[in-house]
Amino acid sequence: MASSIETTSQEASLWARFWQDNGLRKSEVFYQKSLKRTEQLPELEAAISRPTTKVAGIVIDMIDEIVHGAMLGKRGITGQIGAWCDTGFVETLLLLLAEHDYKIYLTADHGNVEAKGIGRLSQGVISEIRGERVRTYRSEALAASVPAEFGAFRFDIPGLPPDFLPLYARTGEAFVPKDDQIVAHGGLSVEELVVPFVKINFTRDAS
């Protein structure tokens, strides 16, 4: 939606609206974000175990936090994700959902790539969103104000509002201090655009 393209604040209401449009009542729809620790799971179980709850949208943002704080590239991220998985959070959550007979689907909003800094753009408020791999502008003139030496490029994507003009960094590059190595997203590489959609099934031990 054009009114919320720059924020995730309407996720909960849009989630509820989708399911209401598909036959559920508002009281049957649950949504929770910012889950990442096992001590949060008892409160979650209380919500999803209610007889009225028919569908649950659960946002786990630990990996996103790890990526945004990455200092050692993807190798460092792999180690941090492994340590987080060792806490048992993921396994406990999946078993909890299975015990309450939920059909479980796992997805993500984007992937990430390693990128090298080409320098920051100092444009003040000219750019509405100042991402590491993409910046957005409100007019063609503002988008054209980026110096040519940055090699940034436009790519018009159908469905975006007419006054939402993204400007992308080249493959393997980012709008961060020159030569800084980061893990980021927002660009047009395959790794950033292709996301998983996985159905998780559990089988009961016949013994």
Residue, then its C-alpha position, 0 to 999 in steps of 0.5 A: m500500500a502506498s500509505s505504508i510503503e515506508t513502514t512496517s507499522q501496519e503489518a498487524s492490521l493488514w494481517a488481520r484484514f487479509w484473514q477477515d477478507n477470507g472468512l475469519r473473525k478478528s478474534e480468530v486472528f493472532y499476530q506477534k512480532s519481535l520474538k527471539r528468546t525462549e522466555q517469550l514462548p510461554e506467553l505465545e503459547a497462551a495466545i495460540s492455545r486459545p480455542t478462538t485462535k485459528v491463525a497466527g502470524i509470528v515474526i522472529d526478528m533475531i536473524d535480522e538483528i544479527v545481520h544489521g549488526a554484522m561486522l565480520g561478513k557472512r562468516g560471522i553471521t553464520g556463527q551467531i545464528g548457530a549460537w542462537c539456534d543452540t539456545g533451543f528457541v527454534e526447535t521449541l517454537l516449532l514443537l509448540l506449534a505442532e503440539h497445538d495442531y498448527k500447519i506451519y509455514l516458514t518464510a522470510d521478507h528478503g535475503n542478504v548479500e555481502a557488499k563493499g562501501i562506495g561512500r556515503l551520499s550526503q544529501g540531507v533530507i533529499s532522499e526519503i529512505r537512506g538504505e545501504r543498498v537502495r535509496t528512494y526519492r520523490s522526484e526524477a530531479l532529486a533522483a538525478s542529483v546523485p553524482a555519476e561516480f557512484g554508479a547508482f542506477r534506476f529500475d522502474i518496478p511496476g506497482l510502486p507509487p509514482d513518487f517513490l523512486p528507488l535508486y540502487a547501488r551496483t552488485g556488491e556495492a553499498f552506500v556506506p563509508k568507502d571500503d567498509q564490508i557489510v551484509a545488507h539488503g534492498g538491492l536487486s541481486v538474486e540473493e536479495l530477491v528470492v526468499p524461501f517459502v517452506k511447509i514444515n511437517f512433523t511425523r509421529d513416532a509409531s513406537 
